[in-house]
Amino acid sequence: MICWHCKRSAVGVCKFCGRGVCEDHSKTRPFILDIYQPSGQVKALVVDDALHCGACHPRGKPVDLPELS
């Protein structure tokens, strides 16, 4: 796999979009692994430093998918 930005060999894959990234272009950002509700309060299991390509822009809010309802 090659880096999305510079076409060098990738060292990892963006957790958010799947693009390959090299060491020079890799970034990190939080990623939610799971959301659960123990005893009424919603909690999230989060990885603080998931690999991010810097090119994609994960949305801050959920997207409605009425066609799947």
N, C-alpha and C positions, 0 to 999 in steps of 0.2 A: 504494500500500500504506500502511496506517496502523500506528502503534505499538501493540503488544499491551497496553501498560500504560496509556497516556493518550489514545489515539485521534488523536494528532497525526500529521503526515506522517512516515513512516519514512525514515531515511537509509541503512538497510542491513537485511540479513537474517541472523538467527542461523545460524551454520554448523552448529549441532548439531540444531536442530529446525525451522528455516525461518520462525520468527515474525519479523515486522517490528519494528524498534526505532528510536526517535528518538535524537537526540544526547544528551538528558538521561538516557535509560535504557540506553544501550549500555554494555556491559562487555566485557572480553576475557579469554580463557583459552587455554591451549595446545591445539593440535589436531594429531593425528598424520595426516600426509599419506600416509605409506608406511612399511612395515616390511620390512626386507630382512636377509639373512644372508650377508654377504661373509666368506668364510673362517672359518665356525664361530661367530662372535659376532653375536648379533641386534642390529641397529641400527634407529633410527627417524628419519625425516625429519619434523621438527616445526615448525609455525608457532607462535611464542610468543604472538601477539596476535590470534588469530582472534576475530571478533565473536561475542559471547554475549549473549543476551537477559536473563539473570538469572532467568528464570522456569523454564526447564527444568533438569533435573538429570541430565546424562550419567552413565551408570553407570561405576564404576571397574573393573569386571571384565567380560569377555566373557559374553554370554548364549548358552546352548545352544539350538540350533534343530533338535531331532531330526526334526521333520516335513519338513525340507528334505534330510535325508540319503538 
